[in-house]
């Protein structure tokens, strides 16, 4: 079998017959050669991430785009998939990663919105983003404006789509409401802060360090708090009182296994808590929800319909065009240090922006 016709798992790729239309029937010559890529041959911790130098460059199918990857966005869910504890398990071996930014190298039949040489940001990579080349379906590759770097582009997809879904599609956030982002110095937290501020909400954000608090302020929060400092909840309650609000209207929670029991008493009457992240169980007092008639709403980006994703992409694109959407990039790692990035995103002492891998 021609190695350039292998997919990311090393299996032969089936050639599909195209209609006779001149655009659809053009024959693509697969990109020759091999590439560097991270490969996972068994589920486990960051130590199972192996850099290989002879992985075949993936071929491009109908409606697909081949991207020369420049930067990769690291998300907590990537580590869960790698460990084998996530509900969705890829077939082994696989190349990890969903988000990236780069330059279109080749477009497949039926692709109409992109061309070779376009700068793009990508999510839901078909062959894994931790590689020099990755394929993606056309709807999941979007133009990256020149005003954003590739590192910033890699920081956009999952964080901003998740934040938009949490705030607007799940929690129904509205202008004029008070929003608390618990864990606002990481990728999703920064995105939620920028989205809420741009849509006319009063935004409070927390971080785990003084430097993290500065990141939260840079993202646009009206007030920032250190959630590792004793008494920070009283400071938040005082701020709520000064704003004349009865509580938090929308609370976006990135670490429910730590904070959920503390969050519920902060909610206003009818307040909504959007649960974005949790790494385990926690005990709460249900009466805290009864008194406010508040609600806890789970958020999972993979549950979004195509219509909901299109809505979120449109909002993100508008933010790029108007200038308020500016991802804040934290630590950057070379491809051979991807294991360090995986360790840091789940075990770091405090987020300072989005973690990115430079390919």
C-alpha positions in Angstrom: 0.0 0.0 0.0 1.2 3.5 -0.9 2.2 5.0 2.6 0.8 8.4 1.6 -2.7 6.8 1.4 -2.6 5.7 5.0 -4.8 7.3 7.7 -3.5 8.4 11.1 -3.9 4.9 12.5 -1.8 3.4 9.7 -4.8 1.8 8.0 -5.4 1.9 4.2 -7.7 4.7 3.2 -10.5 3.9 0.9 -10.6 5.9 -2.3 -14.0 7.4 -3.0 -15.5 7.9 -6.5 -16.5 11.5 -7.2 -19.2 12.9 -9.5 -18.1 13.9 -13.0 -18.5 17.6 -12.3 -15.1 19.3 -13.3 -14.6 20.7 -9.8 -15.6 17.4 -8.1 -13.7 15.1 -10.4 -10.3 16.7 -10.2 -7.7 14.2 -9.1 -5.5 15.2 -6.2 -2.0 13.9 -6.0 -1.4 13.0 -2.4 1.3 15.0 -0.7 4.4 12.8 -0.7 6.6 12.0 2.2 6.5 11.6 6.0 6.1 14.1 8.9 6.8 14.5 12.6 3.8 13.7 14.8 3.0 12.7 18.3 1.6 9.2 18.5 -0.2 7.3 21.3 0.1 3.5 21.2 -1.5 2.9 24.6 -3.6 4.9 26.9 -2.0 6.4 30.0 -0.3 9.5 31.4 1.8 12.1 29.5 4.6 9.5 29.2 2.7 7.6 26.5 3.0 10.6 24.1 5.8 9.7 21.7 7.3 11.9 19.0 7.8 9.9 15.7 9.5 11.2 12.6 8.2 8.8 10.0 4.4 9.2 10.1 2.9 9.3 6.6 1.3 12.7 5.6 -2.5 12.2 5.6 -4.3 12.2 2.3 -7.2 14.6 1.6 -10.7 13.3 1.0 -13.8 15.0 -0.4 -14.8 18.1 1.6 -11.5 18.0 3.5 -8.5 20.3 3.8 -4.9 19.5 4.6 -3.4 22.1 6.9 0.3 22.7 7.5 0.1 23.0 11.3 2.0 25.9 12.9 0.6 25.9 16.5 -1.6 23.5 18.5 -4.0 24.4 21.3 -3.8 22.2 24.4 -7.2 21.5 26.1 -7.8 19.5 29.4 -10.0 17.1 27.4 -6.9 16.1 25.4 -5.4 14.7 28.6 -8.6 12.8 29.5 -8.7 11.1 26.0 -5.0 10.2 26.3 -5.6 8.6 29.7 -8.4 6.4 28.4 -10.8 7.8 31.0 -12.9 9.9 28.6 -16.2 8.6 27.2 -15.0 8.9 23.6 -11.9 6.7 22.9 -10.0 6.8 19.6 -8.6 3.7 18.1 -5.0 3.1 18.9 -2.5 4.2 17.7 -3.7 7.8 17.2 -2.3 11.4 17.0 -3.8 13.6 19.8 -5.1 17.1 19.6 -8.2 18.8 18.2 -7.3 22.5 17.8 -4.6 24.1 15.7 -3.8 27.0 13.4 -1.8 26.9 10.3 -1.8 27.3 6.5 -3.9 25.4 4.0 -1.6 23.1 2.0 -4.2 21.3 -0.1 -8.0 21.3 -0.6 -10.0 18.2 -1.5 -12.8 17.9 -4.0 -16.0 20.0 -3.2 -14.2 22.4 -1.0 -15.3 26.0 -1.9 -14.6 28.3 1.0 -10.8 27.8 1.3 -7.8 27.7 -1.0 -4.1 26.8 -0.7 -2.2 29.4 1.3 -5.1 30.5 3.4 -4.4 31.1 7.2 -6.9 29.1 9.2 -7.8 28.1 12.7 -9.1 24.5 13.1 -11.0 22.3 15.5 -12.1 18.7 15.4 -9.0 17.7 13.3 -9.7 14.4 11.6 -6.1 13.0 11.9 -5.0 14.8 15.1 -3.4 18.2 15.4 -0.1 17.3 17.2 1.6 16.9 13.8 3.2 18.8 11.0 0.1 18.2 8.9 -3.5 17.5 9.7 -6.7 17.1 7.8 -10.0 18.7 8.8 -13.5 18.9 7.3 -14.2 22.2 5.6 -16.8 23.4 8.1 -14.3 23.1 10.9 -11.6 25.2 9.3 -12.1 29.0 9.4 -10.1 32.0 8.2 -7.6 33.4 10.7 -7.2 37.2 10.4 -3.7 38.6 9.9 -4.0 40.5 13.2 -3.9 37.3 15.2 -0.8 35.1 15.4 -0.9 31.3 14.8 -0.5 30.8 18.6 -3.6 33.0 19.2 -5.4 31.1 16.4 -4.7 27.8 18.1 -6.1 29.3 21.3 -9.5 30.1 19.7 -11.5 27.0 18.8 -12.5 24.9 21.9 -12.1 27.7 24.5 -14.2 30.3 22.6 -16.8 27.9 21.3 -17.2 26.3 24.7 -17.5 29.7 26.4 -20.0 30.9 23.9 -22.1 27.8 24.4 -21.9 28.0 28.1 -22.9 31.7 28.4 -25.5 32.0 25.6 -26.8 28.6 24.5 -26.9 26.9 27.9 -27.1 29.7 30.5 -29.0 32.3 28.4 -26.8 35.2 29.6 -28.1 38.7 28.8 -26.7 42.2 28.7 -26.8 43.9 32.1 -26.4 40.7 34.1 -23.7 39.9 36.6 -21.4 37.1 35.5 -18.8 35.3 37.7 -16.1 33.3 35.8 -14.6 30.9 38.4 -11.1 30.1 36.9 -10.9 33.0 34.5 -7.1 32.9 33.7 -7.2 29.8 31.5 -8.4 29.3 27.9 -12.1 29.0 28.5 -12.1 31.5 31.3 -10.4 34.2 29.2 -12.8 33.5 26.4 -15.9 33.7 28.7 -14.6 37.0 30.2 -14.1 38.6 26.8 -17.5 37.4 25.5 -19.4 38.6 28.5 -17.7 42.0 28.6 -18.3 42.5 24.9 -22.0 41.7 25.4 -22.6 44.3 28.1 -22.3 42.2 31.3 -20.6 43.0 34.6 -17.8 40.5 34.8 -16.1 39.2 37.9 -13.3 36.6 37.5 -11.1 34.5 39.7 -7.6 33.1 39.4 -5.1 31.3 41.6 -2.2 33.7 41.6 -1.5 37.4 41.5 -0.2 37.0 38.0 -3.3 35.2 37.1 -5.4 38.0 38.4 -3.6 40.4 36.1 -4.4 38.1 33.1 -8.1 38.2 34.2 -8.0 42.0 34.2 -6.3 42.1 30.8 -9.1 39.9 29.5 -11.6 42.6 30.5 -13.0 41.6 33.9 -14.3 44.5 36.0 -12.9 42.9 39.1 -10.5 40.0 39.8 -10.1 37.8 42.9 -7.7 35.2 44.1 -9.7 32.0 44.8 -6.8 30.6 46.9 -7.0 33.5 49.3 -9.2 33.3 52.5 -12.2 35.6 52.4 -12.4 36.0 48.6 -16.0 35.0 48.6 -16.8 37.8 51.0 -15.1 40.2 48.6 -17.3 38.9 45.8 -20.4 39.3 47.9 -19.4 42.9 48.6 -18.9 43.6 44.9 -22.3 42.1 44.1 -23.9 44.4 46.8 -22.2 47.5 45.3 -23.6 46.6 41.9 -27.0 46.5 43.4 -27.5 42.9 42.4 -29.1 40.2 44.5 -26.4 37.7 43.5 -24.6 36.2 40.5 -26.9 35.9 37.5 -24.6 33.5 35.5 -21.7 31.6 37.0 -19.3 29.8 34.7 -17.5 27.0 36.7 -14.3 25.4 35.5 -13.5 23.4 38.6 -16.8 22.1 40.0 -15.1 19.4 42.0 -13.6 22.2 44.2 -16.0 25.1 44.0 -19.6 23.9 43.4 -20.6 23.9 47.1 -19.2 27.5 47.4 -20.9 28.7 44.2 -24.5 27.9 44.9 -25.0 30.4 47.7 -23.7 33.2 45.4 -26.5 32.8 42.8 -29.2 35.4 42.4 -32.8 34.4 42.3 -33.1 32.4 39.1 -29.4 32.3 38.7 -27.8 29.8 36.3 -24.6 27.9 36.9 -22.9 26.6 33.7 -20.7 23.7 34.6 -17.8 23.5 32.2 -15.2 21.5 34.1 -15.0 18.9 36.9 -12.5 16.2 37.8 -14.5 14.4 40.5 -17.5 14.3 42.9 -18.4 17.0 45.4 -21.0 17.3 48.2 -23.4 20.2 47.9 -26.5 21.5 49.9 -29.5 21.3 47.6 -31.3 23.9 49.7 -28.9 26.5 48.3 -30.7 26.0 45.0 -34.2 25.8 46.5 -34.0 29.3 48.1 -33.0 31.0 44.8 -34.7 28.6 42.4 -31.4 28.5 40.7 -30.2 25.9 38.3 -27.0 23.9 37.4 -26.6 23.3 33.7 -24.0 21.0 32.3 -22.0 22.1 29.2 -20.4 19.8 26.7 -19.3 21.3 23.4 -19.6 17.9 21.6 -23.4 18.1 22.2 -23.7 21.2 20.0 -25.7 20.8 16.9 -24.4 22.0 13.5 -26.7 25.0 13.7 -25.4 25.9 17.2 -21.8 25.5 16.1 -22.5 27.8 13.1 -24.0 30.4 15.5 -20.9 30.2 17.8 -18.5 30.4 14.9 -20.3 33.5 13.6 -20.0 35.2 17.0 -16.3 34.3 17.2 -15.7 35.6 13.7 -17.5 38.9 14.6 -15.3 39.3 17.7 -12.2 38.9 15.6 -13.4 41.5 13.0 -14.4 44.0 15.7 -11.2 43.5 17.6 -12.3 42.5 21.1 -11.5 38.8 20.6 -7.8 38.6 21.5 -6.7 35.3 22.9 -4.1 35.5 25.6 -1.3 32.9 25.1 0.5 31.6 28.2 3.3 29.0 28.1 4.5 27.7 24.7 6.2 24.4 24.1 8.0 22.7 21.2 6.4 19.6 19.8 8.9 17.3 21.5 7.8 18.8 24.9 4.0 18.0 24.5 4.1 15.8 27.6 5.1 18.8 29.7 2.2 20.7 28.3 -0.2 17.9 29.3 1.2 17.8 32.8 1.0 21.5 33.2 -2.6 21.9 32.0 -4.0 19.5 34.7 -1.4 20.0 37.4 -0.1 23.5 37.1 -0.1 26.0 40.0 -2.3 28.5 38.2 -3.2 29.3 34.6 -1.7 32.3 32.9 -3.3 32.1 29.5 -3.7 29.4 26.9 -1.1 26.6 26.6 0.1 26.2 23.0 2.5 23.9 21.2 4.7 25.3 18.5 5.1 22.8 15.7 
